[in-house]
Amino acid sequence: MANSVNQYPIRVLAVIVLYKMQPSDSATFRTLQVAISNLQDGQADIKILLYDNTLGGQNVGELPAGVQYVADVQNGGLATAYNYALEIADKGGFDWLLTLDQDTSLPVDFLQKVCHAAMFVAPMDNVVAIVPCISSDGRALSPFSLMKRWTLTRNIPNGFVGIPLVNVYAVNSASTIKVSALKAVGGYDPRFHLDFSDLAIYHRLHSKKLCVFVAGNIHVEHEVSGYDLKNRSNPSRYEDTYRAEEAAYDEWMGKAGRVMLTLRIVHRLVYQLWRNGGNLSHFKIGLKFLCRRLMYSRKHRMESWKQQSADASQ
């Protein structure tokens, strides 16, 4: 997939993770191609990897030049997909890995502005990621910081461009991260194969005191399945989200954060499930994890998560 390493100032491998969707139906794939066509000659070398998590794969037909397709017929999740892309990027001499899901609409100048940001941070060895402002149905999603005392999330001010003094977290989709930095932290955590894989990778980066450049001049629209429980999150998927959240808080957050998660679960049970179209099955799952927080120790919950992760990897 790689051309001459020195031919372009910036080389990016963009990976789009598909699930039960043809590339032609993916808003991400369509808008990414438009963004590539909007680049100036010689500005960057962009290649696309389509990683398909559809069980059994799909017949995607003929693809444009510069696009590679790989099917994971067992649906290994996001972490597996991104780690696969990371190896391709590393072997191909790419500087950056752009991670995307299938439901992200990129603006036409997305890559132009990402490339400008990449050139700006090039002399800064500790700045390893570029993230835009992302929203869904008018709600600000990303980027954000974590207030350590209570682990509340606080959005980075809209339009902010620069390197905040706080640790910045962002959703996976539309994050552009240095390949060298991802390799240095061991890539994406396979335990968080889907949910919270984004928080896990930024946690790994921050643990090495690496920083994030916020490109607040880039605005991206993204669909979130968790906001539509009725149509896009079945009970099994909903339980996976709860389990990953539980593990993330038990492993990374302090006592105050774990208390805050318990309060959040209560809030979901009495308000958010109704607002987002949840049913009795969703309610029972939330109640189950509330009971886990009230009745089991952190050590017990973490051992349960460790065992489940080991079983899943076999």
C-alpha positions, 0 to 999 in steps of 0.5 A, spaced: 500 500 500 505 504 501 509 509 496 515 512 497 516 514 504 519 521 502 514 523 496 509 526 501 510 531 507 504 527 510 502 520 510 495 517 513 492 510 513 485 511 514 481 505 517 473 505 516 470 499 520 464 497 517 458 492 520 453 490 516 453 496 511 456 496 504 462 501 503 457 505 498 452 506 504 457 509 509 457 516 510 464 516 512 467 512 506 463 517 501 465 523 505 472 521 506 473 520 498 470 527 497 475 530 503 481 526 499 479 529 492 479 536 496 486 536 498 492 540 494 496 536 489 502 533 493 499 535 500 498 528 503 498 521 501 492 518 504 490 510 503 483 507 505 483 500 509 476 498 509 475 493 515 469 489 515 466 486 521 460 483 518 459 476 520 461 472 514 464 478 510 460 481 504 461 482 497 463 489 496 464 489 489 470 493 485 473 499 490 476 505 488 484 505 487 488 506 494 482 502 497 484 496 501 478 491 503 479 486 509 473 482 512 474 479 519 468 474 519 468 473 526 467 480 528 473 481 532 471 488 534 474 495 534 480 494 538 482 488 533 480 492 527 484 498 529 490 494 531 490 490 524 490 497 521 496 499 526 500 494 523 499 495 516 500 503 517 507 501 521 509 496 515 507 501 510 511 507 513 505 511 514 506 517 519 498 517 522 493 513 523 486 516 522 480 511 525 473 512 523 467 508 524 461 507 518 457 513 521 461 519 521 460 525 516 466 528 515 466 536 512 469 537 505 476 540 508 477 535 513 483 532 511 486 539 509 485 542 516 488 535 519 494 536 514 495 543 516 495 541 524 499 535 523 505 540 520 504 545 525 505 539 531 510 536 527 516 539 531 513 537 538 514 530 539 510 530 545 503 531 541 501 525 538 494 526 536 489 531 532 482 531 534 476 535 531 470 537 535 464 532 534 457 532 535 451 528 534 444 531 534 446 537 537 449 534 543 457 535 543 461 529 544 468 530 543 473 532 545 473 532 553 477 532 559 476 528 565 475 532 572 479 527 576 476 529 583 469 527 581 471 524 574 465 528 571 466 530 563 467 537 561 467 538 554 473 542 551 470 549 549 467 549 542 472 552 537 478 551 541 484 550 537 491 548 540 493 544 546 489 544 552 493 544 559 488 538 561 488 531 559 484 530 552 480 524 551 476 523 544 471 518 541 475 514 536 472 516 530 475 522 526 481 521 531 488 522 527 494 519 532 501 518 530 503 511 528 509 511 532 505 513 539 500 507 538 506 502 537 509 505 543 503 504 548 502 497 545 496 499 541 489 498 542 487 494 549 484 488 546 479 487 553 476 493 551 474 490 544 468 495 542 466 500 548 470 504 551 476 503 546 477 510 545 478 512 552 482 506 553 487 508 548 487 516 550 488 513 557 494 509 555 497 515 551 496 520 557 500 515 562 506 516 557 505 524 558 503 525 551 498 530 549 493 532 544 492 537 539 484 540 539 482 542 532 476 546 534 476 549 527 474 542 524 466 540 526 464 533 525 457 530 525 457 523 528 451 518 529 451 514 536 447 508 537 447 508 544 442 514 543 437 510 540 436 504 544 429 502 541 432 501 534 440 501 534 442 497 541 439 490 543 439 488 550 446 484 549 449 490 546 447 494 551 450 489 556 456 489 553 457 497 554 455 496 561 460 491 562 466 495 559 464 502 563 464 498 569 471 495 568 473 502 565 471 506 572 474 500 576 480 500 573 482 507 572 478 512 576 478 513 584 473 512 589 469 518 588 469 516 580 466 509 582 461 513 586 459 517 581 458 511 576 453 508 581 449 515 581 449 515 573 446 508 573 441 510 577 439 516 573 439 512 567 434 507 570 429 513 572 430 518 566 435 516 560 432 509 559 425 512 557 428 518 553 432 513 549 427 508 547 429 503 552 425 497 554 424 492 560 430 488 558 434 494 558 432 496 565 433 489 568 440 490 565 441 497 568 438 494 575 443 488 574 449 493 574 447 497 579 446 491 584 453 489 582 456 496 584 452 495 591 453 488 593 460 486 590 467 489 591 471 492 586 476 486 587 470 481 585 468 486 579 475 486 576 476 479 577 470 477 573 472 482 568 479 479 567 476 472 567 471 474 561 476 478 557 480 471 558 475 467 555 473 471 550 480 471 547 480 464 547 
